[in-house]
Amino acid sequence: GGVNRNVIINGAMNVAQRGTSSTGIASSDYYTCDRWRIILGGANGRLTMTQDSSAPSGFANSIKLDCTTADTSIASGEVLILQHKIEGQNLQGFAKGTSDAKPFALSFYVKGNASATYVAELMDNDNTRQVSKSFTVGTDWTRVELTFPADTTGAFDDDNGASLDLMIWLHGGSTYTSGTLNETWASRTDANRAVGISSFFDSTDRTFFITGVQLEVGQNPTEF
């Protein structure tokens, strides 16, 4: 534990300087809560993104994604991802790429309109390596806790470049789902990044809420 252990900025979705709602989202950009970017490519589905007041106990805000146009014919290259970029200078405590490398403990709160399975991915941009873990969403707020293993290959650059991306996969075509989900660090293979996910665009009833996102050094997530 300790102070400043969370390398995620605005994990409680409290800051939304661009605005609190954006409708008809059809492309990749930052829309509402600071630091949280939508990656949308190849899909005909559309969504609304809002800073929402629905949140678990101890939180005031969340990101809400609401499918407004469904896309049930999924082309191979389609993606919908909620992305958070982290600078290398804020990641040195993980000692990645050394013999003292530490695990990554990720936690967050989620809910939706129905049961669904999505994927959380850590993408090492400095060394083109990645690791993925699946998680489930239900209709009530639940805390997801995922531990990603230490990686003794490939150090993060000690600068203000985007060394690590947290990617929450909500929709993907066969380019990203046709292999075997990669749950240990390895060189990036697209087919292994988001295997087994549901599609956020399967219905206009689909919603996804997230808040309390924390990424820290260690085997076990701690309280936000």
C-alpha positions as a Python dict, from the first residue, in 0.01 Angstrom:
ca = {
    (1, 'G'): (0, 0, 0),
    (2, 'G'): (114, 350, 81),
    (3, 'V'): (48, 686, -81),
    (4, 'N'): (64, 739, -457),
    (5, 'R'): (49, 366, -522),
    (6, 'N'): (-211, 403, -798),
    (7, 'V'): (-55, 482, -1137),
    (8, 'I'): (-398, 550, -1289),
    (9, 'I'): (-491, 919, -1306),
    (10, 'N'): (-861, 1006, -1261),
    (11, 'G'): (-952, 648, -1180),
    (12, 'A'): (-1260, 765, -988),
    (13, 'M'): (-1385, 953, -1297),
    (14, 'N'): (-1420, 1277, -1099),
    (15, 'V'): (-1267, 1511, -1359),
    (16, 'A'): (-1439, 1573, -1694),
    (17, 'Q'): (-1301, 1898, -1834),
    (18, 'R'): (-1417, 1832, -2191),
    (19, 'G'): (-1779, 1787, -2083),
    (20, 'T'): (-1997, 1531, -1913),
    (21, 'S'): (-2171, 1374, -2213),
    (22, 'S'): (-2095, 1294, -2576),
    (23, 'T'): (-2348, 1132, -2810),
    (24, 'G'): (-2320, 953, -3144),
    (25, 'I'): (-1957, 853, -3090),
    (26, 'A'): (-1823, 707, -3415),
    (27, 'S'): (-1444, 746, -3392),
    (28, 'S'): (-1147, 736, -3155),
    (29, 'D'): (-1095, 1033, -2921),
    (30, 'Y'): (-1116, 1169, -2567),
    (31, 'Y'): (-1478, 1263, -2500),
    (32, 'T'): (-1569, 1304, -2133),
    (33, 'C'): (-1364, 1199, -1827),
    (34, 'D'): (-1002, 1313, -1846),
    (35, 'R'): (-741, 1052, -1944),
    (36, 'W'): (-1002, 802, -2068),
    (37, 'R'): (-1002, 757, -2445),
    (38, 'I'): (-1240, 567, -2670),
    (39, 'I'): (-1078, 359, -2944),
    (40, 'L'): (-1342, 278, -3205),
    (41, 'G'): (-1243, 136, -3539),
    (42, 'G'): (-1416, -47, -3821),
    (43, 'A'): (-1746, -90, -3640),
    (44, 'N'): (-2085, 43, -3745),
    (45, 'G'): (-2196, 55, -3382),
    (46, 'R'): (-2238, 390, -3209),
    (47, 'L'): (-2245, 489, -2843),
    (48, 'T'): (-2296, 764, -2589),
    (49, 'M'): (-2031, 827, -2323),
    (50, 'T'): (-2116, 1014, -2005),
    (51, 'Q'): (-1977, 1098, -1665),
    (52, 'D'): (-2251, 934, -1462),
    (53, 'S'): (-2359, 973, -1100),
    (54, 'S'): (-2424, 601, -1060),
    (55, 'A'): (-2136, 462, -854),
    (56, 'P'): (-2061, 212, -576),
    (57, 'S'): (-2037, 322, -212),
    (58, 'G'): (-1747, 561, -160),
    (59, 'F'): (-1751, 700, -515),
    (60, 'A'): (-1944, 987, -674),
    (61, 'N'): (-1892, 924, -1046),
    (62, 'S'): (-1841, 662, -1312),
    (63, 'I'): (-1802, 641, -1687),
    (64, 'K'): (-2117, 513, -1853),
    (65, 'L'): (-2113, 377, -2208),
    (66, 'D'): (-2451, 324, -2374),
    (67, 'C'): (-2491, 148, -2710),
    (68, 'T'): (-2717, 360, -2933),
    (69, 'T'): (-2661, 175, -3264),
    (70, 'A'): (-2605, -199, -3262),
    (71, 'D'): (-2353, -385, -3481),
    (72, 'T'): (-2418, -759, -3489),
    (73, 'S'): (-2228, -831, -3811),
    (74, 'I'): (-1871, -809, -3680),
    (75, 'A'): (-1594, -759, -3936),
    (76, 'S'): (-1250, -898, -3856),
    (77, 'G'): (-1081, -569, -3771),
    (78, 'E'): (-1349, -408, -3554),
    (79, 'V'): (-1258, -274, -3207),
    (80, 'L'): (-1414, -85, -2919),
    (81, 'I'): (-1170, -19, -2635),
    (82, 'L'): (-1163, 212, -2333),
    (83, 'Q'): (-797, 317, -2308),
    (84, 'H'): (-582, 482, -2039),
    (85, 'K'): (-220, 579, -2117),
    (86, 'I'): (49, 578, -1846),
    (87, 'E'): (386, 753, -1869),
    (88, 'G'): (702, 548, -1823),
    (89, 'Q'): (836, 771, -1544),
    (90, 'N'): (533, 670, -1334),
    (91, 'L'): (593, 298, -1387),
    (92, 'Q'): (948, 250, -1259),
    (93, 'G'): (828, 88, -937),
    (94, 'F'): (724, -223, -1132),
    (95, 'A'): (1094, -282, -1218),
    (96, 'K'): (980, -434, -1546),
    (97, 'G'): (1259, -582, -1755),
    (98, 'T'): (1479, -660, -1452),
    (99, 'S'): (1533, -962, -1228),
    (100, 'D'): (1340, -773, -956),
    (101, 'A'): (1027, -726, -1170),
    (102, 'K'): (701, -693, -973),
    (103, 'P'): (345, -809, -1053),
    (104, 'F'): (72, -567, -1163),
    (105, 'A'): (-243, -557, -947),
    (106, 'L'): (-544, -411, -1129),
    (107, 'S'): (-880, -343, -969),
    (108, 'F'): (-1196, -157, -1067),
    (109, 'Y'): (-1573, -151, -1018),
    (110, 'V'): (-1809, -239, -1305),
    (111, 'K'): (-2172, -305, -1385),
    (112, 'G'): (-2393, -332, -1694),
    (113, 'N'): (-2745, -406, -1806),
    (114, 'A'): (-2681, -783, -1829),
    (115, 'S'): (-2412, -1045, -1787),
    (116, 'A'): (-2113, -1000, -2019),
    (117, 'T'): (-1746, -1094, -2048),
    (118, 'Y'): (-1480, -840, -2141),
    (119, 'V'): (-1099, -827, -2135),
    (120, 'A'): (-849, -602, -1954),
    (121, 'E'): (-515, -578, -2135),
    (122, 'L'): (-182, -423, -2039),
    (123, 'M'): (7, -311, -2351),
    (124, 'D'): (380, -236, -2318),
    (125, 'N'): (439, 14, -2598),
    (126, 'D'): (815, 38, -2536),
    (127, 'N'): (874, -332, -2605),
    (128, 'T'): (563, -436, -2803),
    (129, 'R'): (457, -683, -2534),
    (130, 'Q'): (118, -746, -2380),
    (131, 'V'): (-86, -954, -2137),
    (132, 'S'): (-465, -998, -2104),
    (133, 'K'): (-717, -1114, -1845),
    (134, 'S'): (-1091, -1160, -1885),
    (135, 'F'): (-1354, -1040, -1638),
    (136, 'T'): (-1732, -1055, -1606),
    (137, 'V'): (-1993, -783, -1563),
    (138, 'G'): (-2335, -818, -1402),
    (139, 'T'): (-2624, -587, -1322),
    (140, 'D'): (-2491, -485, -980),
    (141, 'W'): (-2171, -300, -897),
    (142, 'T'): (-1892, -552, -836),
    (143, 'R'): (-1520, -507, -780),
    (144, 'V'): (-1296, -684, -1029),
    (145, 'E'): (-948, -780, -904),
    (146, 'L'): (-690, -904, -1155),
    (147, 'T'): (-321, -981, -1105),
    (148, 'F'): (-88, -971, -1403),
    (149, 'P'): (250, -1146, -1363),
    (150, 'A'): (585, -974, -1336),
    (151, 'D'): (777, -937, -1662),
    (152, 'T'): (1156, -966, -1656),
    (153, 'T'): (1176, -880, -2028),
    (154, 'G'): (1169, -522, -2156),
    (155, 'A'): (1210, -221, -1927),
    (156, 'F'): (982, 81, -1940),
    (157, 'D'): (1147, 402, -2064),
    (158, 'D'): (1200, 650, -1782),
    (159, 'D'): (1037, 948, -1950),
    (160, 'N'): (699, 1110, -2015),
    (161, 'G'): (616, 890, -2315),
    (162, 'A'): (315, 656, -2308),
    (163, 'S'): (492, 336, -2202),
    (164, 'L'): (188, 134, -2086),
    (165, 'D'): (-172, 133, -2199),
    (166, 'L'): (-457, -12, -1996),
    (167, 'M'): (-707, -137, -2254),
    (168, 'I'): (-1060, -242, -2160),
    (169, 'W'): (-1182, -447, -2458),
    (170, 'L'): (-1558, -424, -2512),
    (171, 'H'): (-1590, -539, -2875),
    (172, 'G'): (-1353, -702, -3121),
    (173, 'G'): (-1343, -886, -3451),
    (174, 'S'): (-1162, -1209, -3532),
    (175, 'T'): (-830, -1027, -3584),
    (176, 'Y'): (-820, -989, -3205),
    (177, 'T'): (-1029, -1284, -3082),
    (178, 'S'): (-939, -1588, -3294),
    (179, 'G'): (-641, -1718, -3094),
    (180, 'T'): (-584, -1811, -2730),
    (181, 'L'): (-609, -1541, -2465),
    (182, 'N'): (-255, -1446, -2364),
    (183, 'E'): (-247, -1439, -1982),
    (184, 'T'): (133, -1414, -1947),
    (185, 'W'): (358, -1144, -2090),
    (186, 'A'): (459, -1211, -2451),
    (187, 'S'): (531, -1032, -2775),
    (188, 'R'): (214, -882, -2916),
    (189, 'T'): (5, -1124, -3120),
    (190, 'D'): (-323, -957, -3214),
    (191, 'A'): (-525, -1279, -3231),
    (192, 'N'): (-454, -1346, -2861),
    (193, 'R'): (-548, -1008, -2718),
    (194, 'A'): (-926, -1021, -2660),
    (195, 'V'): (-1035, -1384, -2696),
    (196, 'G'): (-1374, -1474, -2547),
    (197, 'I'): (-1525, -1128, -2512),
    (198, 'S'): (-1890, -1039, -2548),
    (199, 'S'): (-1987, -758, -2785),
    (200, 'F'): (-2091, -423, -2640),
    (201, 'F'): (-2262, -354, -2970),
    (202, 'D'): (-2486, -663, -2961),
    (203, 'S'): (-2794, -459, -2860),
    (204, 'T'): (-2907, -102, -2800),
    (205, 'D'): (-2994, -218, -2448),
    (206, 'R'): (-2623, -267, -2370),
    (207, 'T'): (-2459, -46, -2108),
    (208, 'F'): (-2120, -54, -1934),
    (209, 'F'): (-2020, 139, -1621),
    (210, 'I'): (-1671, 161, -1469),
    (211, 'T'): (-1504, 351, -1185),
    (212, 'G'): (-1249, 310, -906),
    (213, 'V'): (-975, 197, -1145),
    (214, 'Q'): (-644, 124, -974),
    (215, 'L'): (-316, -24, -1102),
    (216, 'E'): (-44, -81, -844),
    (217, 'V'): (269, -279, -768),
    (218, 'G'): (203, -613, -603),
    (219, 'Q'): (32, -949, -608),
    (220, 'N'): (-293, -837, -442),
    (221, 'P'): (-503, -524, -509),
    (222, 'T'): (-553, -289, -216),
    (223, 'E'): (-841, -59, -130),
    (224, 'F'): (-885, 236, -368),
}
